[in-house]
Amino acid sequence: MGRTQEGNNNAYCQDNELSWLDWNLQNSNADLLDFTRQLIHFRRRHPVFRRRRWFQGQAIHGSAVSDIGWYNSDGVK
């Protein structure tokens, strides 16, 4: 928890220090670890926070509101 992947957004296939967890850090990161545990339990108790499908940028149930929008740094969609 609370570590860097050195800019690698997909470290899944890295079998080295980049993706290994240093469990000795659990003491110094105890607050973050506890917060993460609480978030996991919260999501399990509240199914509304579990998506069944990916966002697709499409209107929600025929409305004019999209399920997600992508914007550039100027705020233009």
C-alpha positions as CSV (number, residue, x, y, z in Angstrom):
1,M,0.0,0.0,0.0
2,G,1.1,3.5,-0.7
3,R,4.1,2.6,-2.9
4,T,5.2,3.6,-6.4
5,Q,5.4,1.4,-9.5
6,E,7.9,3.9,-11.0
7,G,5.4,5.1,-13.6
8,N,4.5,1.6,-14.8
9,N,0.7,1.5,-15.1
10,N,0.7,-2.3,-15.6
11,A,3.2,-4.0,-13.3
12,Y,1.2,-7.3,-13.3
13,C,3.8,-9.1,-15.5
14,Q,6.8,-7.7,-13.5
15,D,8.4,-10.4,-11.3
16,N,10.8,-8.0,-9.5
17,E,11.0,-5.3,-6.8
18,L,8.6,-3.2,-8.9
19,S,5.6,-5.4,-8.0
20,W,6.7,-7.2,-4.9
21,L,5.1,-6.2,-1.6
22,D,7.4,-5.3,1.3
23,W,5.2,-6.6,4.2
24,N,7.7,-4.9,6.7
25,L,6.0,-1.6,5.7
26,Q,2.7,-2.7,7.2
27,N,3.7,-1.2,10.5
28,S,4.7,2.2,9.2
29,N,1.6,2.2,6.9
30,A,-0.8,0.9,9.6
31,D,-3.3,3.7,9.2
32,L,-3.4,3.3,5.4
33,L,-3.8,-0.4,5.7
34,D,-6.6,-0.1,8.2
35,F,-8.4,2.5,6.0
36,T,-8.1,0.1,3.0
37,R,-9.5,-2.8,5.0
38,Q,-12.5,-0.6,6.0
39,L,-13.1,0.4,2.3
40,I,-13.1,-3.3,1.3
41,H,-15.7,-4.1,4.0
42,F,-17.8,-1.1,3.0
43,R,-17.9,-2.2,-0.6
44,R,-18.9,-5.7,0.4
45,R,-21.8,-4.3,2.5
46,H,-23.0,-1.9,-0.2
47,P,-23.5,-3.6,-3.6
48,V,-24.3,-0.3,-5.2
49,F,-20.6,0.3,-5.3
50,R,-19.9,-2.8,-7.4
51,R,-20.2,-2.3,-11.1
52,R,-21.5,-5.1,-13.2
53,R,-20.4,-3.5,-16.5
54,W,-17.6,-1.2,-17.7
55,F,-18.4,2.5,-18.3
56,Q,-18.9,3.0,-22.1
57,G,-19.6,6.8,-22.5
58,Q,-23.2,6.1,-23.4
59,A,-26.4,7.7,-22.2
60,I,-27.8,6.3,-19.0
61,H,-31.2,4.6,-19.6
62,G,-32.0,6.9,-22.6
63,S,-31.3,10.1,-20.8
64,A,-28.9,12.9,-22.0
65,V,-26.5,12.0,-19.2
66,S,-23.5,9.7,-20.1
67,D,-22.2,7.1,-17.7
68,I,-18.7,8.6,-18.1
69,G,-17.1,11.4,-20.0
70,W,-13.5,12.0,-21.1
71,Y,-12.2,15.6,-21.0
72,N,-8.8,17.2,-21.9
73,S,-6.9,19.5,-19.7
74,D,-8.9,22.5,-21.0
75,G,-12.2,20.8,-19.9
76,V,-13.3,20.1,-23.5
77,K,-15.0,16.8,-23.9
